Structure formats: structure tokens, C-alpha cells
Amino acid sequence: MTPCTLRGAGFAAGVLVAATSASGCNRAPAPEPVLVFSDDFARDALGDDWQTASPTAWTVTDGQLAGEGAQNEGVWLEHPLPERVRVEFTATALSADGDLKFEIFTDGHTHQSGYIGIFGGWRNTLNVVARLDEHGEDRLVGADGKHVEVGRAYRFRVERTDGRVRWSIDGEPFMTYSDPQPLRGEAHAYFGFNDWTAPVRFDDVAIWDLAGAGR
């Protein structure tokens, strides 16, 4: 039998396997995503999975994570992210300022230590994905014409399996940030929510390991 080369999830480039027929290879299915963390905030306190330096700005209210006036003192998940990851959550703005903000692949306690995603920032005028500096010249500004609707619960999905951070909202592609030098390692392994002054809510967090194995 003639060997063939498989390239894809779960296989290193250049792995050789025997073909089962003259027409193709015996391809193993891509690994299923594994849910490694979830939180619906169905309690009355932040809990042990999250930490913040601004406990007055971040509370659990009506079964949601509530933020207001945090001045970029975020709330950070204590558990490191998988290398190949999908993060999902619901985000809601309670004012016309919008400003729904998350940070991913951070050090777990510092604003602007990873990638920053902002829907409706700067009083609902800009949508941004930035690397280490939300005001930086290398930030991506996009999704023109998209603005946060007050009170609407958006479902965010953020994924990285290569050098791109892909962000979709309500199942539709929103923005993709391509990084030739992706932020990796222990200093860029955490996720968090952030806020400047606007009242915001987050809920139903789910984190998936896309490599098909837990932490």
C-alpha cells in the first residue's frame, strides 16, 4: 500500500499512514472539544474561581457577573487556558456607552497583558482587538457599523488554534486578529473581563479545550 501524508487536527505534519485503498487514507476524526470550565454565576458571591483587585466594582448580581466603574481593574479567572481554546460567554451592556470588554491570553492579573477585545468601546463608537495596548497603533479596528444595543444579551465566542484570535458574536464572524508572534506561555495563559465605567453584565462562561484533552 502507498503511504500518504495527513495534515490536520490531531496529527503532526508529515505523519505517514498506510492508505486503505487506492483512493485515499484512513483518516481519524478530529478530536472532540472538551469542556474544561463553566460558570453560570448562580450564587451571591464571586467565588474561588475568580479574583479581582476591585471587589466593589465586580459583584454577582441576579445570577450574573456585574461590573461598573472598574477603571480597568479586571476580574480574572484563576485557571489557565488550554493552548487550543474556545471561550464562550454572554455579554450585556446596561447603558448606551456599550463597552463590552474581555481580555484573553493575559498574565491573569494585569490589564493589557494579552489581547483585548472591545465591542462598542469609546462610548459605543469603536470595535477593537488589540495586542498588549488597546490604544496601540497595531490594534485592529473593525466591524464598522456594529454598535452595542442596550440590554441585548450577546453570545461571544473567542477561539485560538493557531496565530489568529477569532471572535464571533451570536454565531456570526465579528473580528479576527492575526498575530505573527502569538502571545503564549505562562505569562499569557489566562482570561478575564474588564470595564472602564459603563455598567455591564457577563454570564454563562464556557471554556473548551479544542485539542481534545483537558488541562
PEVENKA-V748204 format. One record per pair of residues at least 24 apart in sequence whose C-alpha atoms are under 7 Angstrom apart, sorted by the first residue. I is the first residue (numbers start at 1). J is the second residue. Records with the same first field share a line. If there is no record, write none. Layout:
I=J  J
//
This chain:
31=211  212
32=212
33=208  209  210  211  212
34=208  209  210  212  213  214
35=207  208  209
36=207  208  209  214
37=206  207
38=205  206  207
39=204  205  206
40=203  204  205
41=65  203
49=77  78
50=75  76  77  78
51=75  76  77  78
52=76
64=201  202  203
65=201  202  203
66=200  201  202
67=195  199  200  201
68=195  197  198  199  200
69=195  196  197  198
70=195  196  197
71=195  196  197
72=111  194  195  196
73=111  194
74=111  192  193  194  195
75=192  193  194
76=108  109  191  192  193
77=108  190  191  192
79=190
80=189  190
81=189  190
82=209  215
84=160  161  209  210  211
85=159  160  161  208  209  210
86=157  158  159  160  207  208  209  210
87=157  158  159  206  207  208
88=156  157  158  205  206  207
89=155  156  157  202  203  204  205  206
90=153  154  155  156  202  203  204
91=153  154  155  201  202  203
92=151  152  153  154  200  201  202
93=150  151  199  200  201
94=150  151  199  200
95=150  198  199
96=150
97=123  124  198
98=123  124  148  198
99=123  124  198
100=200
101=193  194  195
102=192  193  194
103=191  192  193
104=190  191  192
105=183  188  189  190  191
106=187  188  189  190  191
107=187  188  189  190
108=190  191
114=183  188
119=148
120=147  148
124=148
129=177
140=177
142=175
143=174  175
//
